[in-house]
Amino acid sequence: MNDFTVDKTAKTVTFSREFDAELSLVWDAYTKPELLDQWWAPKPWISKTKVMDFIVGGRRFYAMVSPEGDEHWSIQRYTSISPKTNFTLWNAFADKDENPELPGSEWDLSFSEHTGKTTVRIRIYNESLVRMEKMLAMGFREGTAMNLKNLEELLVTLSKGK
């Protein structure tokens, strides 16, 4: 991860990551549930998508599942999509019945490609400082670094399969 920045005054977390993969492959890894579930959780946890409809107004409802089977649910609602360049979503922790735990956060994900490498830039605005601090205390930075490593490994595998 590059440029990992926490701004408590603005209640934001920003970071970027470059991948040695084509933009279309990285975009698919972020927007298709069968690929997302292969990398979204830090090992030994797994990601389990129950519902995903990647359209404006659609949602992804998924759980991070521990090795012991404990499920920690989240819901994401897609608020804008510009194919292969950007999408935004609202995210919140939730219970197993999709009831969000408020406040949530707004994610802005931007994708760009240069000479066969794709950079993803992510900005997360938290609706409250308490939520942001909870997210960070849960190991967000470390977990995200592990997730992005998982994604890097998946992209290598997918690139070889093309």
C-alpha positions, 0 to 999 in steps of 0.5 A: 500500500502506498500513501496510507493517510489518516486525517482525523479532522476530515474523518478520511483514510486514503491509500493507493496500490499499483498492480502489475495487471491490466485495468480490466482484470483489476476492475473485475476483481473489485466488481465481480463477487466470485473474484472479490470473495477470493481476496477481500478477507485477510487470511485465514478469514474468508469473504462470503458474498450473499448478494451482489448487484453491481449497479447504481443503487445495487448492493453487496451484502457479505460476511467476513468469516473467521476460521471458527465460523464467526460471521461479521457482516457488512453492506455496501450500496453502490452510489455511482459507477463510471465503468473501469475508472471509478465507483463509489459506495456507502458501506456499513457494518450490519447484522445477518439480516442486513440491518446496518450499524450506523454510522457508515462510510463513503468509499471512492475507488478510482482506477487508472492504467499506465504501461500495463500497470493499474493503480487503484486509489481509495478514499474513505470518508467516515460519517463519524470519527468514532466509526473511523477509530473503530475501523482502525482499531479493528486492524483496518490498515493491516487487514487491507494490506493483507487483502491487497497482497491476496489480490496481487496473488490472484491477479498473477494467477488470472493473468497467467490464465489469459 
